[in-house]
Every structure is written in structure tokens, then in C-alpha cells.
């Protein structure tokens, strides 16, 4: 079985050497050996595990989620598909909340952009700047 040095593995999967070292420090990935001069070596299983980690990251899983998924992957009979689904559903709910926040942000921004004339009037009359100004505190309004 061929061994890959850290740079070769990083290049193969499109990540940085620092990312690999970070995952190693976090306990998500292990080098299968080291050369006499300290180069890390990885085998095919390491490559598959790194691909799994990177794919999970692109789906938004946290390192803690990935750690949990890797543990299940190593011993799949100790957990059920429902356990894995529960982790994924939790992530999906988190993504849905974030999307709702982003949609609300977009709606608010769209409203002020459409209200702006965008013309050559001085910026002190700009409706976007006015919309961003805080309201006066109640004490100042009472004066």
C-alpha cells in the first residue's frame, strides 16, 4: 500500500498542510507513520477519513459533530442510523435558523435600498443613512 506525505495528501484533497496538521492536533486524523526525518505519512484509509472530514465540513458540521460522526463510522454497530440522523437533523435545524436570520436581514436591506432614491441629492438626505440612525432615547425626546 502506498504512503502519502502530508503535502501529497493535502494536494490530492485540495486542502492545506496546516489544515491536516490542525485535524491531527484535534484528534480527527492520524498519520500512519513518520519517516526518519519526521515527515508524516498517510495511507488510503487516512485519505478516505480526510475526505469524510472535508465533506462533512462543507455540509456545515462542526468539529465536534465530525468527531462524533467519525466515532460512529469507526464502530457503526454501536449506533443506529437514527443516531446519525439526529446529528444531521440538529445541523439542518441550525442551518434553517441561520437562513431565516439571513432572509430577515435581506428583507430589511432590500426595503431600505428600494426606499433610497439613489440620485444626486446630498447624502444627509439619504434614506439608507436615516434608516441606520438609532432612534433618540426617550429622555432626549422629552426635552
C-alpha positions in Angstrom: 0.0 0.0 0.0 1.4 3.4 -0.9 2.1 6.0 1.6 1.5 9.7 1.0 3.4 12.5 2.6 1.4 15.3 4.2 1.8 17.7 1.3 0.8 15.0 -1.2 -2.4 14.2 0.7 -3.2 17.8 1.1 -2.8 18.4 -2.6 -4.8 15.4 -3.5 -7.8 16.5 -1.5 -7.4 20.3 -2.1 -6.7 21.4 1.4 -3.7 22.9 3.1 -0.9 21.2 5.1 -1.9 23.4 8.0 -5.5 22.0 7.8 -4.1 18.5 8.0 -1.9 19.3 11.0 -4.9 21.0 12.7 -7.1 18.0 12.2 -4.3 15.8 13.6 -4.0 18.1 16.7 -7.8 17.9 17.1 -7.6 14.1 17.0 -9.7 13.8 13.9 -6.9 12.4 11.7 -3.8 10.4 12.5 -0.6 10.0 10.5 0.1 6.3 9.9 3.8 6.8 10.4 6.7 9.1 10.2 9.9 9.0 8.3 13.3 9.2 9.9 13.4 12.9 9.3 9.9 13.4 10.8 7.7 13.6 7.6 4.2 12.4 8.3 2.9 9.6 6.2 -0.8 8.7 5.5 -2.3 5.7 3.9 -5.5 5.1 1.8 -7.7 4.9 5.0 -6.3 8.3 6.1 -7.2 9.7 2.7 -10.7 8.4 3.0 -11.1 9.8 6.5 -9.8 13.2 5.5 -12.2 13.2 2.5 -15.0 12.4 5.0 -14.0 15.2 7.3 -13.8 17.7 4.4 -17.1 16.7 3.1 -18.7 17.0 6.5 -17.2 20.5 6.9 -18.7 21.5 3.5 -22.1 20.5 4.9 -21.6 22.7 7.9 -20.9 20.1 10.6 -18.8 21.4 13.5 -15.6 19.6 14.5 -17.4 18.2 17.5 -20.1 16.8 15.2 -17.5 15.4 12.9 -15.7 13.8 15.9 -19.0 12.1 16.8 -19.7 11.0 13.3 -16.2 9.6 13.0 -16.6 7.6 16.2 -19.8 6.2 14.8 -18.1 5.5 11.4 -15.3 3.5 13.2 -17.8 1.4 15.2 -21.1 1.5 13.2 -22.7 -1.4 15.1 -22.6 0.6 18.4 -25.0 3.2 17.0 -28.1 3.3 14.8 -28.8 5.2 11.6 -31.2 7.2 13.8 -28.3 8.4 15.9 -26.6 9.7 12.8 -29.8 11.2 11.5 -30.3 13.0 14.8 -26.9 14.7 14.4 -27.8 15.7 10.8 -31.2 16.9 11.8 -29.7 19.1 14.5 -27.4 20.6 11.9 -30.3 21.1 9.5 -32.3 23.0 12.1 -29.3 25.2 12.8 -29.0 25.9 9.1 -32.7 26.7 8.8 -32.4 29.2 11.7 -29.4 30.8 10.0 -31.3 31.0 6.7 -34.3 32.7 8.5 -31.9 35.2 10.0 -30.3 35.9 6.6 -33.7 36.2 5.0 -34.8 38.8 7.6 -31.6 40.6 7.0 -32.1 40.6 3.3 -35.7 41.8 3.6 -34.6 44.7 5.8 -31.8 45.6 3.5 -33.9 45.3 0.4 -36.5 47.6 2.0 -34.0 50.4 2.6 -32.3 50.0 -0.8 -35.7 50.3 -2.6 -36.6 53.4 -0.5 -33.4 55.2 -1.5 -33.6 57.5 -4.5 -30.0 56.8 -5.3 -29.8 60.2 -7.0 -27.5 63.1 -6.7 -29.1 64.6 -3.6 -26.7 65.2 -0.7 -26.0 62.2 1.5 -27.5 63.9 4.5 -30.9 63.3 2.9 -30.1 59.6 2.2 -32.9 57.4 3.4 -30.5 54.5 4.0 -28.4 56.6 6.4 -31.5 57.7 8.1 -32.8 54.2 8.5 -29.5 53.2 10.1 -29.5 56.0 12.6 -30.6 55.0 16.1 -33.8 56.4 17.5 -33.4 59.1 20.0 -33.6 57.9 23.6 -36.9 58.8 25.4 -35.1 61.3 27.7 -33.9 63.4 24.7 -37.4 63.3 23.0 -39.0 64.6 26.2 -36.9 67.8 26.1 
